[in-house]
Amino acid sequence: MATVISKHAVTIELVIGYVLLAVCATTTWSLLLFSASYLVEVSVLYSIFVSILVKFMPDECRTSGMGWANRITILRAILSISVCASVFHWESLSASGYWWLISMTILAMTMDALDGWVARHTHTESSFGARLDMEIDAFLLLSLSLLVFLSGKVAFWIVFLGLIRYCFVICGEIWPFLQKELPVSWRRKIVCVIQGIALVICLVPLTSESLAWRIGASSLGLLLSSFWIDIRWLYKTGVLREI
């Protein structure tokens, strides 16, 4: 009976997510004067997110609920989805529109530190929560990089700031040693935060094209260096150990 009740609780939590998404998306839609298709796109993106979430949700979440840390992460997903859907309406974005998207992004990035703190202090840390958090980070970075490119300030190469994570995952299907779990790294976390801050600065209407180019290039170089360090570690501890 407890399992049935908790499953209903998880369903209710995700339905509440839809309500919060509706509030966030409707506010964005009305303020930025997007077409009605924006609301449809946001709903579709959230539905895809929920289907993936439910598919990979561990049994402990099904039997004890999502937990406050994961709920905060889901709120971050709602904000990220609202930002991402604006990519399809970039031609309608004004300076005030960019500032609104930046404010939602800053809120999502601030909550990124909060969900980890809550998980540690409630002793609810899990590999699922960490993976969910990482995937939301990657999704938000991809959305921001696309917005920076579409703003016309930087060429398409800026999108690689958001694509590198997904390229790494695809390469893992080709070279299995890349699928090995990496140790926790503050360097990796700091680089991720820097990428988010850099993209937000590039998105600020007051930022010139030359400054956005320099910030974007520096951030891309830093990100590539971080991935190279991880790839070398995975290769040494994976491939060389088998020799």
SVG drawing of the C-alpha trace seen along z (x, -y; Angstrom):
<svg xmlns="http://www.w3.org/2000/svg" viewBox="-2 -48 52 54">
<polyline fill="none" stroke="black" stroke-width="0.4" points="0.0,0.0 2.9,-2.4 4.3,-1.9 1.0,-2.7 0.6,-5.9 4.2,-7.0 3.6,-6.4 0.6,-8.7 2.7,-11.2 5.3,-11.2 2.6,-11.7 1.1,-14.6 4.6,-16.1 5.0,-16.0 1.5,-17.4 2.4,-20.2 5.4,-20.7 3.1,-21.2 1.2,-23.8 4.4,-25.7 5.5,-25.3 2.3,-26.9 2.8,-29.9 6.4,-30.4 5.7,-29.8 2.6,-32.0 4.4,-34.8 7.3,-34.6 4.8,-34.3 2.9,-37.4 5.9,-39.5 7.9,-38.7 4.9,-38.7 5.7,-35.3 3.3,-33.5 1.0,-30.9 3.2,-28.1 5.7,-28.9 3.3,-27.4 2.9,-24.3 6.7,-23.9 7.2,-24.3 4.6,-21.7 6.2,-19.3 9.7,-19.8 8.4,-19.2 6.5,-16.1 9.7,-14.7 11.5,-15.5 8.9,-13.8 8.9,-10.7 12.7,-10.4 12.6,-11.1 10.0,-8.4 11.9,-5.9 15.2,-6.3 13.8,-7.0 15.3,-4.6 13.1,-2.5 13.9,-4.5 12.3,-7.5 9.2,-5.5 8.9,-4.2 9.9,-7.3 9.1,-10.2 11.3,-12.6 12.8,-14.3 13.4,-18.1 16.7,-18.2 15.2,-16.5 12.2,-18.8 14.5,-21.8 16.2,-20.3 12.9,-19.8 12.2,-23.5 15.5,-24.2 14.3,-22.1 11.1,-24.1 13.1,-27.4 15.6,-25.8 12.8,-24.6 11.2,-28.0 14.5,-29.5 15.1,-26.8 11.7,-27.3 12.6,-30.9 15.2,-29.7 12.3,-29.1 11.2,-32.7 14.6,-34.5 13.5,-36.9 10.9,-38.3 13.4,-38.9 14.0,-42.6 16.5,-43.9 13.9,-43.5 13.3,-40.0 16.9,-39.1 17.0,-40.5 14.0,-38.4 15.7,-35.2 18.8,-36.2 16.9,-36.6 15.4,-33.1 18.8,-31.7 20.4,-33.4 17.6,-32.0 18.2,-28.5 22.0,-28.7 21.5,-29.9 19.2,-27.0 21.9,-24.7 23.9,-25.3 20.8,-25.0 19.8,-21.5 23.2,-20.1 23.2,-21.7 19.7,-20.3 20.8,-16.8 23.8,-16.9 22.0,-18.3 19.0,-15.9 21.3,-13.0 19.5,-12.3 22.5,-12.4 22.2,-9.9 23.8,-9.1 20.4,-9.7 20.1,-13.2 23.6,-14.0 23.0,-12.8 19.7,-14.7 21.5,-17.8 24.2,-17.4 21.8,-16.8 19.9,-20.0 23.1,-21.9 24.0,-20.6 20.6,-21.4 20.6,-24.9 24.1,-25.6 23.1,-24.3 20.0,-26.6 22.1,-29.6 24.8,-28.9 22.1,-28.7 20.6,-32.0 24.0,-33.7 24.6,-32.4 21.1,-33.5 21.7,-37.0 24.3,-37.5 27.1,-38.4 29.2,-35.2 29.5,-32.7 28.2,-29.2 31.3,-27.9 29.8,-29.3 27.2,-26.4 30.0,-24.0 30.0,-25.2 26.7,-23.4 27.3,-20.5 30.6,-19.2 28.9,-17.3 26.6,-15.5 29.6,-14.8 31.4,-13.3 28.4,-11.0 28.2,-9.9 31.9,-9.2 31.4,-7.0 29.3,-4.7 32.3,-4.4 35.1,-4.2 33.7,-2.4 36.5,-3.6 34.8,-7.1 31.8,-5.6 33.8,-4.9 32.6,-6.9 34.7,-10.0 35.7,-11.0 34.0,-14.0 35.9,-17.1 35.7,-20.7 37.5,-21.7 34.7,-20.3 32.0,-22.0 33.8,-25.4 34.3,-25.2 30.6,-24.4 29.7,-27.5 32.2,-29.6 30.5,-28.5 27.1,-29.5 28.3,-32.9 30.2,-33.5 27.1,-32.7 25.0,-35.0 27.5,-37.9 27.5,-37.2 23.7,-37.4 23.5,-40.7 22.3,-43.3 25.1,-45.8 27.8,-43.3 29.5,-44.1 30.3,-41.6 34.0,-41.8 33.7,-41.2 31.3,-38.4 33.7,-36.8 36.6,-37.0 34.6,-35.7 33.1,-32.9 36.5,-31.8 38.2,-31.8 35.3,-29.8 35.5,-27.3 39.2,-26.9 38.7,-26.3 36.0,-23.8 38.0,-21.9 41.0,-21.7 38.7,-20.4 37.4,-17.6 40.9,-16.8 42.0,-16.3 39.0,-13.9 39.6,-12.0 43.3,-11.5 42.3,-10.2 39.7,-7.8 42.2,-6.6 44.9,-5.9 42.7,-4.2 40.7,-2.3 42.6,-1.4 46.1,-1.2 45.0,0.9 43.8,3.5 47.1,3.7"/>
</svg>
